[in-house]
Amino acid sequence: MSHPFPELPEAILTREVSAICDRYRIEPEEAGKFLEHGFYSQPDLLSKILERYPDGDITKRRDYKAIIKSVRKKVYYHLRQYQSDSQKSGELKKQLEHQVASSSDIHQSRQVIQDLLMSHISTKERSDDYPVFYKKLFDMIEPPRTILDVGCGIHPLSYPFGEVETCPDIYAATDKSQDVIEILKIFSPLAKPTRLMPVCESIADIRWADYLPNGMDSFDIAFMLKLIPVICRQDRDILPHLINVPARRILITASAEAMTRRKNIRRREDRVLRDFIELAGGNIIGKFTITNEFGYLIRMGAGGICQSREHAADSSRFY
Ligand SMILES: C[S@@+](CC[C@H](N)C(=O)[O-])C[C@H]1O[C@@H](n2cnc3c(N)ncnc32)[C@H](O)[C@@H]1O
């Protein structure tokens, strides 16, 4: 195999890859590609940098440092995206479409579902833990009949719809990302007999009553998985709206390690979750932990569902 950086000294390259991997949650091979792009997209500059090598320390040069800084920035922004490889996600979406057209058996689509779960940073993190995730959930509560998944991402793809004991009647899933909702819409026939209802909407615009099927005043459970910290950072004003979610229980979780950096953030995120529980006036009835995720199962008081009850009469936009 030809060397990817023929002009960049191996020792320096190895050191930079390792420094990036120590700081960011990225594999060496991918970090190498970012470095390759950073240096080889500016060949003239690289030649200039290498002029004094090996007599001088090129890593002290301002232009060298500028390239490294820009590579790190690109790595950071790359890791901040939920679905960083849009081409791959697009191909998987087509595969899923094809699969759904040829068979309504969810088990036949296991591989493409798994590949899709691996394509989103949030579900990728728990891809090995999903059996444990659901075991822990069903140890705490009976499999729910009605679920509302807020800021769902593509997490609904992981739900054990294929098992009679666990498949719910209704699974309403909402996210502001059109991409994830499109995937869930394609997937929804495979969730049958569960009625999977994907809705693209920002939480700020949600009228909770619109999510309630006629005759229902609340869901058995709402999932807010790795959502509250995101809302706290990006859209704090809508937090009070979230506490009005029409659900008797909420499973809220957060990540223990930062999305981009190798940094333990559990204590900080725990504070965020607990503040939310206090704001919602909920009671913690269970603790939830898997590898890089932790959270609480909370029971909501009447305050948590009152607004939805008020509007229940004019519901049924989606049912
Ligand atoms: C960290 S991801 C978690 C995804 C999923 N709950 C999971 O755990 O796999 C946060 C999700 O919240 C969604 N989100 C963020 N702000 C939102 C908002 N204001 N309204 C609706 N969805 C939002 C994002 O699009 C993203 O899919």
The ligand as an SDF file (V2000), in Angstrom:
LIG
                    3D

 27 29  0  0  0  0  0  0  0  0999 V2000
  -28.5070   13.6170   20.7190 C   0  0  0  0  0  0  0  0  0  0  0  0
  -29.7370   13.3200   19.5380 S   0  0  0  0  0  0  0  0  0  0  0  0
  -30.6580   12.0440   20.3420 C   0  0  0  0  0  0  0  0  0  0  0  0
  -31.4710   11.2300   19.3720 C   0  0  0  0  0  0  0  0  0  0  0  0
  -32.2550   10.0860   20.0110 C   0  0  0  0  0  0  0  0  0  0  0  0
  -33.1440   10.5580   21.0540 N   0  0  0  0  0  0  0  0  0  0  0  0
  -31.3070    9.0610   20.5620 C   0  0  0  0  0  0  0  0  0  0  0  0
  -31.0600    9.0410   21.7650 O   0  0  0  0  0  0  0  0  0  0  0  0
  -30.8130    8.2450   19.7720 O   0  0  0  0  0  0  0  0  0  0  0  0
  -30.8070   14.7310   19.7750 C   0  0  0  0  0  0  0  0  0  0  0  0
  -31.9730   14.7490   18.7910 C   0  0  0  0  0  0  0  0  0  0  0  0
  -32.8240   15.8210   19.1760 O   0  0  0  0  0  0  0  0  0  0  0  0
  -33.2770   16.4550   17.9970 C   0  0  0  0  0  0  0  0  0  0  0  0
  -33.6140   17.8430   18.3700 N   0  0  0  0  0  0  0  0  0  0  0  0
  -32.7920   18.8050   18.8420 C   0  0  0  0  0  0  0  0  0  0  0  0
  -33.4650   19.9480   19.0660 N   0  0  0  0  0  0  0  0  0  0  0  0
  -34.7540   19.7080   18.7260 C   0  0  0  0  0  0  0  0  0  0  0  0
  -35.9290   20.4810   18.7100 C   0  0  0  0  0  0  0  0  0  0  0  0
  -35.9180   21.7600   19.0900 N   0  0  0  0  0  0  0  0  0  0  0  0
  -37.0740   19.9200   18.2750 N   0  0  0  0  0  0  0  0  0  0  0  0
  -37.1040   18.6290   17.8740 C   0  0  0  0  0  0  0  0  0  0  0  0
  -36.0110   17.8240   17.8640 N   0  0  0  0  0  0  0  0  0  0  0  0
  -34.8570   18.3490   18.2780 C   0  0  0  0  0  0  0  0  0  0  0  0
  -32.1130   16.3790   17.0330 C   0  0  0  0  0  0  0  0  0  0  0  0
  -32.5360   16.5390   15.6880 O   0  0  0  0  0  0  0  0  0  0  0  0
  -31.5710   14.9860   17.3570 C   0  0  0  0  0  0  0  0  0  0  0  0
  -32.1610   14.0030   16.5170 O   0  0  0  0  0  0  0  0  0  0  0  0
  1  2  1  0
  2  3  1  0
  2 10  1  0
  3  4  1  0
  4  5  1  0
  5  6  1  0
  5  7  1  0
  7  8  2  0
  7  9  1  0
 10 11  1  0
 11 12  1  0
 11 26  1  0
 12 13  1  0
 13 14  1  0
 13 24  1  0
 14 15  1  0
 14 23  1  0
 15 16  2  0
 16 17  1  0
 17 18  1  0
 17 23  2  0
 18 19  1  0
 18 20  2  0
 20 21  1  0
 21 22  2  0
 22 23  1  0
 24 25  1  0
 24 26  1  0
 26 27  1  0
M  CHG  2   2   1   9  -1
M  END
$$$$
